[in-house]
């Protein structure tokens, strides 16, 4: 069986009009958006592993990276990389993780391609991460700070080039 013939099992499969991420993109659901352009969007995870945990996803619906072309996959990770600097700066993290799950067996919960950008502290090295519950006020404060920091970094880079 070729890769093209294989399908990754995902019980969370839904149509784009029912997809929670597509609904955030369409503004039918609210989200703490930190970045958006024509092709990608990034917003805080509502059940984060750490403060600043952000999800980056393409606006075009697809369940796994197999539903994307190479340019889209590259763009997704470029955006994740760009915003990771702002996230680490805002929350004072010592490092960060990119996590990208494909299919239920890989713990993909929402059947829409996304990359988790998870800031981590050195003190948490080697520890299992538990989901946290942050207040709406804290989520708004963090998302505003990350968005402001992304804009400042972009302006600084534009000025230096």
C-alpha positions, 0 to 999 in steps of 0.5 A, a space after each residue: 500500500 502506497 502512502 497515497 493509498 493510506 489514511 491515518 485514522 482520526 475519529 475526530 474527523 469532521 467537515 470544515 464547517 464543523 471543525 473547531 479551528 475552521 470555526 475560529 478562523 471564520 470567527 464563528 468561535 472566539 480564540 486568543 489570536 496572536 498572529 494571522 496572515 492570508 494563509 496561517 493563523 496562531 492562537 493560544 491553546 485553551 488547555 495549555 501545557 504552559 502559559 503561552 502554549 500556542 497553536 499554529 495552523 493553516 487556514 485551509 482545512 486539512 487533517 494531517 501534513 499529508 493533506 498539505 503540499 511542501 510549500 504549505 508545510 514549510 510555511 507552517 513551520 516558518 510561522 511557528 518558528 517566527 512566533 516562537 521567539 515572541 512566545 519565549 520572550 513574553 513568558 520568560 521561557 528557557 526553551 520551547 517545543 514544536 509538537 505536530 501530531 497526525 492521527 488519533 494514535 499520535 494524540 491529535 485531538 482536533 482533526 485540522 493540521 496544527 503545530 503546538 509551540 510550547 514554551 518550557 522552563 529549565 526547571 521543568 526539564 524531564 517532567 511530564 507536562 499536565 494541561 493547565 487552566 488559565 483564566 480568560 483575563 490571563 489568556 487575554 493578557 498573554 495573547 496581547 503581549 505575544 501579539 505585541 511582541 511579534 509586531 515589535 520583532 517584525 518591525 525590528 527585523 524590517 528596520 535591519 534589512 
